[in-house]
Amino acid sequence: MTFKEWTTAPSLRSVVCKHADAEKYVVTNVLTPGKTYEVKNETEEFIFIVDNTGKVGGYYKTYFE
């Protein structure tokens, strides 16, 4: 599946954001702790979700349960 189809593709699973405290990047604008997000794709290090902006973004797995 290409990244252009992720927004319309069915979700793989749901994850809950456990924190938005990033050391290097600002993620407090796009992630809300306690909110459930739909996973569109996943790698060993990143989860690609539809964030608060309505677009698909890639985030470290450490932000989610």
CNS distance restraints for C-alpha pairs under 8 A (distance, minus, plus):
assign (resid   1 and name CA) (resid   5 and name CA) 6.76 0.50 0.50
assign (resid   1 and name CA) (resid   6 and name CA) 7.66 0.50 0.50
assign (resid   2 and name CA) (resid   6 and name CA) 7.13 0.50 0.50
assign (resid   5 and name CA) (resid   9 and name CA) 5.94 0.50 0.50
assign (resid   6 and name CA) (resid  10 and name CA) 8.00 0.50 0.50
assign (resid   6 and name CA) (resid  40 and name CA) 5.83 0.50 0.50
assign (resid   6 and name CA) (resid  41 and name CA) 7.52 0.50 0.50
assign (resid   6 and name CA) (resid  56 and name CA) 7.40 0.50 0.50
assign (resid   7 and name CA) (resid  40 and name CA) 7.47 0.50 0.50
assign (resid   7 and name CA) (resid  50 and name CA) 7.54 0.50 0.50
assign (resid   7 and name CA) (resid  55 and name CA) 7.47 0.50 0.50
assign (resid   7 and name CA) (resid  56 and name CA) 6.76 0.50 0.50
assign (resid   9 and name CA) (resid  40 and name CA) 7.25 0.50 0.50
assign (resid  10 and name CA) (resid  40 and name CA) 7.28 0.50 0.50
assign (resid  11 and name CA) (resid  38 and name CA) 5.78 0.50 0.50
assign (resid  11 and name CA) (resid  39 and name CA) 5.50 0.50 0.50
assign (resid  11 and name CA) (resid  40 and name CA) 5.08 0.50 0.50
assign (resid  12 and name CA) (resid  38 and name CA) 7.39 0.50 0.50
assign (resid  12 and name CA) (resid  39 and name CA) 5.54 0.50 0.50
assign (resid  12 and name CA) (resid  40 and name CA) 5.88 0.50 0.50
assign (resid  12 and name CA) (resid  41 and name CA) 7.06 0.50 0.50
assign (resid  13 and name CA) (resid  38 and name CA) 6.08 0.50 0.50
assign (resid  13 and name CA) (resid  39 and name CA) 5.42 0.50 0.50
assign (resid  13 and name CA) (resid  40 and name CA) 7.85 0.50 0.50
assign (resid  14 and name CA) (resid  36 and name CA) 6.47 0.50 0.50
assign (resid  14 and name CA) (resid  37 and name CA) 5.59 0.50 0.50
assign (resid  14 and name CA) (resid  38 and name CA) 4.59 0.50 0.50
assign (resid  14 and name CA) (resid  39 and name CA) 5.68 0.50 0.50
assign (resid  15 and name CA) (resid  36 and name CA) 5.56 0.50 0.50
assign (resid  15 and name CA) (resid  37 and name CA) 5.41 0.50 0.50
assign (resid  15 and name CA) (resid  38 and name CA) 6.52 0.50 0.50
assign (resid  15 and name CA) (resid  39 and name CA) 6.93 0.50 0.50
assign (resid  15 and name CA) (resid  64 and name CA) 6.22 0.50 0.50
assign (resid  15 and name CA) (resid  65 and name CA) 6.13 0.50 0.50
assign (resid  16 and name CA) (resid  33 and name CA) 7.62 0.50 0.50
assign (resid  16 and name CA) (resid  34 and name CA) 5.96 0.50 0.50
assign (resid  16 and name CA) (resid  35 and name CA) 5.64 0.50 0.50
assign (resid  16 and name CA) (resid  36 and name CA) 4.37 0.50 0.50
assign (resid  16 and name CA) (resid  37 and name CA) 6.20 0.50 0.50
assign (resid  16 and name CA) (resid  64 and name CA) 5.50 0.50 0.50
assign (resid  16 and name CA) (resid  65 and name CA) 5.54 0.50 0.50
assign (resid  17 and name CA) (resid  31 and name CA) 7.18 0.50 0.50
assign (resid  17 and name CA) (resid  32 and name CA) 6.63 0.50 0.50
assign (resid  17 and name CA) (resid  33 and name CA) 4.87 0.50 0.50
assign (resid  17 and name CA) (resid  34 and name CA) 5.34 0.50 0.50
assign (resid  17 and name CA) (resid  35 and name CA) 5.76 0.50 0.50
assign (resid  17 and name CA) (resid  36 and name CA) 6.48 0.50 0.50
assign (resid  17 and name CA) (resid  37 and name CA) 7.48 0.50 0.50
assign (resid  17 and name CA) (resid  63 and name CA) 5.71 0.50 0.50
assign (resid  17 and name CA) (resid  64 and name CA) 4.39 0.50 0.50
assign (resid  17 and name CA) (resid  65 and name CA) 6.43 0.50 0.50
assign (resid  18 and name CA) (resid  33 and name CA) 5.16 0.50 0.50
assign (resid  18 and name CA) (resid  34 and name CA) 5.89 0.50 0.50
assign (resid  18 and name CA) (resid  63 and name CA) 5.72 0.50 0.50
assign (resid  18 and name CA) (resid  64 and name CA) 5.25 0.50 0.50
assign (resid  18 and name CA) (resid  65 and name CA) 6.20 0.50 0.50
assign (resid  19 and name CA) (resid  32 and name CA) 7.54 0.50 0.50
assign (resid  19 and name CA) (resid  33 and name CA) 4.97 0.50 0.50
assign (resid  19 and name CA) (resid  34 and name CA) 7.76 0.50 0.50
assign (resid  19 and name CA) (resid  63 and name CA) 5.51 0.50 0.50
assign (resid  19 and name CA) (resid  64 and name CA) 7.33 0.50 0.50
assign (resid  20 and name CA) (resid  27 and name CA) 5.94 0.50 0.50
assign (resid  20 and name CA) (resid  28 and name CA) 5.42 0.50 0.50
assign (resid  20 and name CA) (resid  31 and name CA) 6.25 0.50 0.50
assign (resid  20 and name CA) (resid  32 and name CA) 6.84 0.50 0.50
assign (resid  20 and name CA) (resid  33 and name CA) 6.28 0.50 0.50
assign (resid  20 and name CA) (resid  63 and name CA) 6.42 0.50 0.50
assign (resid  21 and name CA) (resid  27 and name CA) 7.45 0.50 0.50
assign (resid  21 and name CA) (resid  28 and name CA) 7.26 0.50 0.50
assign (resid  22 and name CA) (resid  26 and name CA) 6.38 0.50 0.50
assign (resid  22 and name CA) (resid  27 and name CA) 6.66 0.50 0.50
assign (resid  27 and name CA) (resid  31 and name CA) 5.92 0.50 0.50
assign (resid  28 and name CA) (resid  32 and name CA) 6.82 0.50 0.50
assign (resid  29 and name CA) (resid  52 and name CA) 7.83 0.50 0.50
assign (resid  30 and name CA) (resid  51 and name CA) 5.78 0.50 0.50
assign (resid  30 and name CA) (resid  52 and name CA) 4.91 0.50 0.50
assign (resid  30 and name CA) (resid  53 and name CA) 6.31 0.50 0.50
assign (resid  31 and name CA) (resid  35 and name CA) 7.94 0.50 0.50
assign (resid  31 and name CA) (resid  51 and name CA) 6.36 0.50 0.50
assign (resid  31 and name CA) (resid  52 and name CA) 6.28 0.50 0.50
assign (resid  32 and name CA) (resid  52 and name CA) 7.85 0.50 0.50
assign (resid  37 and name CA) (resid  49 and name CA) 6.35 0.50 0.50
assign (resid  37 and name CA) (resid  50 and name CA) 6.63 0.50 0.50
assign (resid  37 and name CA) (resid  51 and name CA) 7.03 0.50 0.50
assign (resid  38 and name CA) (resid  49 and name CA) 5.69 0.50 0.50
assign (resid  38 and name CA) (resid  50 and name CA) 6.32 0.50 0.50
assign (resid  39 and name CA) (resid  47 and name CA) 6.77 0.50 0.50
assign (resid  39 and name CA) (resid  48 and name CA) 5.92 0.50 0.50
assign (resid  39 and name CA) (resid  49 and name CA) 4.68 0.50 0.50
assign (resid  39 and name CA) (resid  50 and name CA) 7.25 0.50 0.50
assign (resid  40 and name CA) (resid  47 and name CA) 7.88 0.50 0.50
assign (resid  40 and name CA) (resid  48 and name CA) 5.62 0.50 0.50
assign (resid  40 and name CA) (resid  49 and name CA) 5.48 0.50 0.50
assign (resid  40 and name CA) (resid  50 and name CA) 7.41 0.50 0.50
assign (resid  40 and name CA) (resid  56 and name CA) 7.81 0.50 0.50
assign (resid  41 and name CA) (resid  47 and name CA) 6.26 0.50 0.50
assign (resid  41 and name CA) (resid  48 and name CA) 5.09 0.50 0.50
assign (resid  41 and name CA) (resid  49 and name CA) 7.24 0.50 0.50
assign (resid  42 and name CA) (resid  46 and name CA) 5.99 0.50 0.50
assign (resid  42 and name CA) (resid  47 and name CA) 4.60 0.50 0.50
assign (resid  42 and name CA) (resid  48 and name CA) 5.92 0.50 0.50
assign (resid  43 and name CA) (resid  47 and name CA) 6.40 0.50 0.50
assign (resid  45 and name CA) (resid  60 and name CA) 6.00 0.50 0.50
assign (resid  45 and name CA) (resid  61 and name CA) 6.18 0.50 0.50
assign (resid  46 and name CA) (resid  58 and name CA) 6.02 0.50 0.50
assign (resid  46 and name CA) (resid  59 and name CA) 5.32 0.50 0.50
assign (resid  46 and name CA) (resid  60 and name CA) 4.60 0.50 0.50
assign (resid  46 and name CA) (resid  61 and name CA) 5.45 0.50 0.50
assign (resid  47 and name CA) (resid  58 and name CA) 5.53 0.50 0.50
assign (resid  47 and name CA) (resid  59 and name CA) 5.43 0.50 0.50
assign (resid  47 and name CA) (resid  60 and name CA) 6.28 0.50 0.50
assign (resid  47 and name CA) (resid  61 and name CA) 5.89 0.50 0.50
assign (resid  48 and name CA) (resid  56 and name CA) 6.29 0.50 0.50
assign (resid  48 and name CA) (resid  57 and name CA) 5.35 0.50 0.50
assign (resid  48 and name CA) (resid  58 and name CA) 4.22 0.50 0.50
assign (resid  48 and name CA) (resid  59 and name CA) 6.35 0.50 0.50
assign (resid  49 and name CA) (resid  56 and name CA) 5.27 0.50 0.50
assign (resid  49 and name CA) (resid  57 and name CA) 5.60 0.50 0.50
assign (resid  49 and name CA) (resid  58 and name CA) 6.51 0.50 0.50
assign (resid  49 and name CA) (resid  59 and name CA) 7.85 0.50 0.50
assign (resid  50 and name CA) (resid  54 and name CA) 5.70 0.50 0.50
assign (resid  50 and name CA) (resid  55 and name CA) 5.26 0.50 0.50
assign (resid  50 and name CA) (resid  56 and name CA) 4.34 0.50 0.50
assign (resid  50 and name CA) (resid  57 and name CA) 6.31 0.50 0.50
assign (resid  51 and name CA) (resid  55 and name CA) 6.02 0.50 0.50
assign (resid  51 and name CA) (resid  56 and name CA) 6.26 0.50 0.50
assign (resid  51 and name CA) (resid  57 and name CA) 6.44 0.50 0.50
assign (resid  59 and name CA) (resid  63 and name CA) 7.44 0.50 0.50
